[in-house]
Each structure stands twice: as C-alpha cells, then as structure tokens.
Amino acid sequence: MSLSLQIIETMEQLKEMAELEADVWGTAPIPLHQTLTAVKNGGIAIGAYMDGKLVGFVYSFPGFRNGEVYLCSHMMGIAKPFRDQGIGYRLKMKQAEEARRRGYRVIRWTYDPLQSRNGYLNLAKLGALGVEYVENCYGEMNDALNGQLPSDRFIVEWRLDERVTGERNLVKADLLKARSLTVLEAGQRADGLLRPVPRDIDETAAPLLLAAVPLDFPQLKERDLALALEWRLATRALFQRLLAEGWIAAGAWRRSGEPAMHYIWVRRNE
C-alpha cells in the first residue's frame, strides 16, 4: 500500500473529509459550507490517501492575533486502523510546507495535554512549543474522544522560520536526568493505573523540569473516570502555574517500557 498527501479543495474531497471526521469523533462534522469557504479564503486542508482512500486529514484556516497573521490548525484526524504509522507527522510537515509557500510564518493549534500521542508529536517530533493553557477551552464536549471531562487545552505555537525538527527535544536520558527536576510524577497504584504525584521542590534549582502524564490516558479514563479527573485537575494547576512563572513546554520524553510520558519545561527564551 502507498500513501499520498494531497491538497483538499473540491466539494467531493471535503465530503470525504467530513465523513472521516464523523467517524473519528463520533459526532456531526463541520458543515461543508464552512470548510469550503475556509479553503477558498486562505485555509489549508490536506488529505492522506492510502491507495486512493482518505485515511487522514488536517484542516486549518487563517487566524489573527496581536497584529500577526497565522495559520490556525483546527483539526487533524486519522482513521483508527492507520494510527501510530507516522501519518500525523507527515500531514503536519506537508501543512508546514504549504503554509510557508502561501506566506504563513506561524501555525497555532490546541490539543489536550493529557493525550500523550499528540503531545509527543507536537512537541518532540515537530518542535512546537506549549505556550498557553486554556481551562475548559471548548466547554462540554460529548464526542467520542473528549466526553466526560473538562476540555482543557494547550495552545501550541509552531514558528516555521525557527522550526527545528524534534531532534532538539529528543534529549538523551542521562543528560536529561542530570539537568532536570521532576515536578509531577506518575505513581502506580495496586491496580496498575497511574496517579498524579506532585512534588514540592525548588523550581529554580534546575534549567529543566519534568512533568509526567499517563502514556495511555484514554484507557485510564475508561477504567477510572474519577482518576482521570484527578489527572486533569493536577496537570491544570501545575501547568497554569508554570506558564505564569515563565516556563514553557518545550519538549516531551518517553522511555521504552515506561507507562508515562514526561513534558520537558524550560524557561521562556532559553
């Protein structure tokens, strides 16, 4: 099977994208008149096709903030059988290429910081930065992926002129341990599920901070919703405080065999 990436711009292509969106999220898709208007007015939609069948997409439109135009990457979805195959990374890289070609220099988007798959892609592989935290960003969401918890989100910023692929964030474990302090650990309960364990430490004592999140948060949420909410509230309190104190989420680290991923926090402008 061969994968190809294509710009989505026709009504038929947008219908396919809507069908895949509905399948991934289990809810009504964005209206076609909206997506069509967006792609004809500075927006970019890209599809990943496996032997002619749409298996993934990324959808974006223009944004404007503080005098700066940017590309707002609103949604990326991959059909379940095709996840964890690098398609999301290829879609984002194609999006960056097309954005540059059209004159954009920044891409911004949101994601749930407890979804480690997205966190690793965004911060470790792409080299974007977690610069803001929005509490209950979209209000109550009842789709298949987001239901039952507050819709907290990281806002990430990908500056294309400064973009360095994620090698800068794939830090060697020995160097990371030597220079970092852990401010949130993942403690294992008797049933095997992870619980958040905050650490009260002097945050000025190291140039890097580590904060753990479960590697498989959707499964944890399915097994123990109260514990999932505990993770939401613990990470919310910590991440909001770190951002307010001048830290940014600049990478993600995971080690084979461990059930948690660690966000890497650095001082802003370091």
C-alpha positions as a printed Julia matrix, in Angstrom:
270×3 Matrix{Float64}:
   0.0    0.0    0.0
   1.21   3.52  -0.79
   0.4    6.77   0.97
  -0.01  10.08  -0.85
  -0.69  13.56   0.5
  -2.96  15.9   -1.44
  -4.45  19.36  -1.01
  -8.2   19.07  -0.35
 -10.21  21.75  -2.14
 -13.17  20.26  -4.04
 -16.63  19.63  -2.63
 -16.26  15.89  -3.16
 -12.97  15.83  -1.26
 -14.48  17.89   1.55
 -17.39  15.44   1.78
 -14.89  12.62   2.24
 -13.14  14.65   4.93
 -16.46  15.24   6.72
 -17.23  11.52   6.68
 -13.85  10.69   8.19
 -14.26  13.45  10.79
 -17.64  12.0   11.84
 -16.1    8.53  12.09
 -13.13   9.68  14.21
 -15.04  11.9   16.64
 -18.43  10.19  16.6
 -20.29  13.47  16.19
 -21.63  15.73  13.46
 -18.82  17.14  11.25
 -18.08  20.76  10.43
 -20.63  21.94   7.82
 -19.4   21.72   4.24
 -20.18  25.36   3.53
 -17.77  26.31   6.33
 -14.86  24.1    5.23
 -15.35  25.08   1.59
 -15.33  28.79   2.47
 -12.21  28.33   4.59
 -10.13  26.56   1.93
 -11.11  29.17  -0.67
 -10.06  32.04   1.63
  -6.58  31.22   2.89
  -7.33  27.95   4.66
  -5.44  24.73   4.03
  -6.85  21.21   4.13
  -4.61  18.24   3.35
  -5.64  14.62   2.97
  -3.65  11.44   3.44
  -4.76   8.83   0.92
  -3.92   5.15   1.1
  -4.4    3.63  -2.35
  -6.95   6.31  -3.16
  -8.9    6.11   0.13
  -8.84   9.03   2.58
  -7.37   7.79   5.88
  -6.3   11.07   7.5
  -6.59  14.83   7.18
  -5.52  18.14   8.7
  -7.75  21.2    8.39
  -6.75  24.83   9.04
  -7.8   28.41   8.38
  -6.33  31.91   8.81
  -6.06  33.46  12.26
  -5.08  36.9   13.52
  -3.79  37.93  16.94
  -1.74  40.85  18.3
  -1.11  42.21  14.82
   0.12  38.85  13.47
  -1.49  36.63  10.86
  -1.05  32.91  11.45
  -2.5   29.61  10.3
  -4.93  28.14  12.83
  -4.72  24.35  12.57
  -8.14  23.38  13.85
  -8.4   19.64  13.39
  -6.37  16.56  12.47
  -7.87  13.09  12.32
  -6.54   9.67  11.41
  -8.71   6.61  10.82
  -8.2    4.17  13.69
  -6.55   1.34  11.68
  -3.91   3.78  10.4
  -2.82   5.44  13.67
   0.74   5.16  15.02
   2.15   4.85  11.5
   3.61   8.35  11.19
   0.74   9.73   9.1
   0.07  12.61  11.5
   3.71  13.7   11.31
   3.66  13.62   7.52
   0.44  15.62   7.42
   1.87  18.3    9.7
   5.09  18.55   7.71
   3.11  18.91   4.49
   0.97  21.55   6.2
   4.09  23.48   7.18
   5.44  23.27   3.63
   2.19  24.56   2.14
   1.84  27.25   4.82
   5.31  28.62   4.01
   4.51  28.58   0.31
   1.44  30.73   0.99
   3.31  33.18   3.18
   2.42  32.0    6.7
   5.2   32.03   9.26
   3.35  30.67  12.32
   0.94  27.78  12.88
  -1.05  27.6   16.11
  -3.39  24.92  17.39
  -4.78  23.34  20.54
  -4.61  19.83  21.93
  -5.39  18.02  25.16
  -2.11  17.84  27.12
  -3.18  14.51  28.64
  -3.19  12.9   25.19
   0.43  11.77  25.13
   0.37  10.68  21.47
  -0.46  14.24  20.44
   1.95  15.76  22.95
   4.86  13.7   21.66
   4.08  14.53  18.04
   3.6   18.25  18.65
   6.48  18.98  21.0
   9.05  16.24  20.49
   8.78  15.45  16.79
   7.61  18.75  15.31
   9.38  21.07  17.74
   6.34  23.24  18.53
   6.04  24.9   21.95
   3.28  24.78  24.55
   2.81  28.5   25.29
  -0.66  28.81  26.85
  -3.11  26.69  28.83
  -6.85  27.23  28.41
  -9.15  25.83  31.08
 -12.24  24.08  29.66
 -11.42  25.58  26.26
 -14.42  24.25  24.34
 -16.85  23.8   27.21
 -18.68  20.48  27.5
 -17.85  18.16  24.61
 -19.85  15.0   24.03
 -17.88  13.4   21.22
 -16.21  10.0   21.43
 -12.75  11.38  22.29
 -13.47  14.23  24.71
 -16.61  13.39  26.65
 -16.98  13.43  30.47
 -14.03  15.69  31.32
 -13.37  19.46  31.14
 -11.93  20.27  27.7
  -8.64  21.81  28.91
  -6.16  22.53  26.12
  -2.58  23.54  25.47
  -2.13  26.21  22.82
   0.97  25.34  20.85
   2.92  27.62  18.56
   5.0   26.43  15.63
   7.21  29.22  14.29
   8.16  27.99  10.85
  11.16  30.28  10.33
  12.68  28.98  13.57
  11.46  25.42  13.25
  13.89  22.75  14.23
  12.7   19.21  13.87
  12.19  17.34  17.08
  15.77  16.12  17.4
  16.38  19.09  19.69
  13.75  17.69  22.07
  14.74  14.03  21.94
  17.07  14.54  24.86
  19.41  11.77  25.96
  18.17  10.23  29.18
  21.43  10.71  31.11
  21.68  14.4   30.18
  18.03  14.95  31.0
  18.33  13.4   34.44
  21.45  15.39  35.22
  19.86  18.74  34.39
  16.23  18.28  35.43
  13.9   18.08  38.4
  10.6   16.22  38.36
   7.64  18.34  39.48
   4.94  15.76  38.73
   5.42  12.01  38.92
   3.18   9.13  37.85
   2.77   6.78  40.81
   1.48   3.28  40.14
  -1.5    2.04  42.15
  -2.12  -1.58  43.13
  -4.46  -1.97  40.14
  -1.73  -0.8   37.75
  -3.29   2.59  36.99
  -1.19   5.72  37.39
  -1.99   8.51  39.81
  -0.56  12.05  39.78
   2.05  12.72  42.49
   3.04  16.42  42.67
   6.49  17.22  44.11
   7.09  20.34  46.16
  10.57  21.39  45.04
  12.64  24.48  44.36
  11.92  25.06  40.67
  14.84  27.46  40.31
  17.34  24.7   41.08
  17.4   23.22  37.56
  17.16  24.51  34.0
  14.69  21.76  33.03
  11.55  20.49  34.73
   9.79  17.2   34.02
   6.06  16.58  34.42
   4.59  13.14  33.84
   1.29  12.25  32.17
  -0.08   8.73  31.54
   1.01   7.19  28.27
  -2.48   5.82  27.63
  -4.87   8.36  29.11
  -7.94   7.21  27.1
  -7.65   3.73  28.63
  -7.17   5.19  32.12
 -10.26   7.37  31.65
 -12.27   4.37  30.53
 -11.27   2.36  33.59
 -11.49   5.09  36.26
 -13.16   8.39  35.39
 -12.53   9.85  38.87
  -8.81   9.2   38.49
  -8.88  10.79  35.02
 -10.43  13.9   36.54
  -7.7   13.89  39.22
  -5.1   13.97  36.43
  -6.95  16.79  34.71
  -7.04  18.95  37.83
  -3.45  18.17  38.88
  -1.97  18.99  35.47
  -4.19  22.06  35.13
  -2.94  23.53  38.4
   0.71  22.74  37.66
   0.81  23.77  34.0
  -1.02  27.05  34.61
   1.39  27.89  37.43
   4.5   27.03  35.4
   3.35  29.15  32.46
   2.58  32.05  34.8
   6.1   31.75  36.26
   7.77  32.0   32.85
   8.19  28.35  31.85
   7.08  26.85  28.52
   6.56  23.25  27.46
   9.4   22.76  25.01
   9.63  19.01  24.55
   8.42  15.57  25.51
  10.33  12.48  26.58
   9.35   8.87  26.92
  11.35   5.74  27.55
  10.51   2.3   26.2
   8.63   0.18  28.69
   7.55   3.05  30.94
   3.8    3.82  31.25
   4.25   7.61  31.36
   5.46  10.4   29.1
   7.24  13.45  30.55
   6.83  17.01  29.36
  10.08  18.97  29.35
   9.7   22.53  30.64
  12.27  25.27  30.08
  12.46  28.94  30.97
  10.96  31.12  28.25
  13.55  32.4   25.75
  16.17  29.86  26.86
